Amino acid sequence: MLAGHETTAALLGNTLYTALSQREIWAALGAHPELAGTAVDEFIRHDGPAFGLYRRTTRAIALGDVTMPQGATVFIAYFAGNTDPAQFPDPERLDILRHNAASHVTFGHGIHYCIGAPLARLELRVVLEELPQAYPHLRLAADQSFTPVASFLLRAYESLVIVLD
Ligand code: HEM
């Protein structure tokens, strides 16, 4: 449930928040649905649903000034890599034309790379192709608070109220 559902549900909410907060992006996707293909990875970079995950050290290991003992539980906040300005200039800005957006680390890295990444990308691409065309006036409801879920694993809002008309 966490791997396949909570992640994509949170990604969808985060993406809608960003896209509906910047109407020019919503309008551009509505007018040019072919942009969805490249926009998908930029939203996944910018609005990914997880901060990081745990690992346990199999041996003592030095990282910078810190030596972690064997058997330590380590939280790797790999999402920070998505906002590394050396990789992604002006990283806080959503740029649906960003040429290297797909080199984000939202799906992890190495042998445990997310097995569901193609499905997650497909789900978001369908949303970005269809929703802005079908609902050009979709908007965030006024008078709502955007409360983040109290979690250091999940990047999501408690709720997001969207108006369809
Ligand atoms: C935006 C959505 C998603 C995100 C951000 C995401 C993120 C991740 C990350 C970071 C990992 C690596 C975990 C690690 O290194 O220990 C992972 C692994 C995994 N993901 Fe996803 N995931 C998403 C969607 C999905 C979906 C839709 C499925 C299944 C339908 C899925 C199934 C899995 C599985 C089974 C693994 C374990 C792979 C392994 O250990 O070899 N994920 N995911």
Residues whose N, C-alpha, C, O or C-beta is under 5 A from the ligand:
A	BS01	HEM	A3 G4 T7 T8 L11 P49 L53 T106 F107 G108 I111 H112 Y113 C114 I115 G116 A117 L119 A120
